[in-house]
């Protein structure tokens, strides 16, 4: 039975497995494909429940109609199921046979009570098929759903083979700031268990920054009507293309990021007594590249504050290492 990890987020879907790691935008779109291009054979169209869909960046670029959700119930939706099939497709990458899988995935702290419902939905046998190709099958024989921030902890505590490489990190008191797209998880853990009294969620994340920048673009620049994921990429680049000119977005991004970082740090400080009892503080998640530096400065009195390497992939990497630990 092979280990597999999927981190299906509101912004990006991340996959880690025997074939490596991959990531694509959590967007499902209608199959509107260019009639001409240098690499049309590389277009990936998935057949799910008899319908054909474009997934991720190809959907953002090509599809006339997009489906993307940010609510708690989305784990019950057709969009979630389609993205899950796309994640399985990325994991097996056309390899035939029936794959027997032990899966680890996660949920935000605020929604972790839904873990049994998600686990039940992800167990079973799934058909994975690209348009014009024969189907493949994946059977999820075991599924573990963990609170999302534990992924970043496991990415440091376990090595790539699933062996414990930092037992002190598992045994100590660790605070984790996981900056997601919709929610920010503030987790305190010891002995790989959540400390409920010192854990909470902030109902805002990277997409709040995206929406604020999108509103600025729409009101400031005539004819500007970018899609959400295009704005997200503009934030990463800190610039926007407008009539062929590059517009610097640094000032507007900084104006939006600062109050968000202050909200997160104030909540964490209250829960953690400014981090005085923590052995280690980890800053992770897809929004860490925006606010990580600010949050790290806020806890500068602490001797061990780490901005996790490659924070956008840290959770799914930890899920996979934990899956290998379970499988062994």
Secondary structure by P-SEA (a helix, b strand, c coil): cbbbbbbccccbbbbbccccccccccbbbcccccccccccccbbbbbcccccccccccccccccbbbbbbcccccccaaaaaaaaaaaaaaacccccbbbbbbbbbcccccccaaaaaaaaaccbbbbbcccbbbbbbbccbbbbcccaaaaaaaaacccccccccccccccbbbbbcccccbbbbccccccccccccbbbbcccaaaaaaaaaaaaaaccccccccaaaaaaaaaacccccccbbbbaaaaaaaaaaaaaaaaaaaaaaaccccccccbbbbbcccccccaaaaaaaacccccccccccccaaaaaaaaaaaaaaac
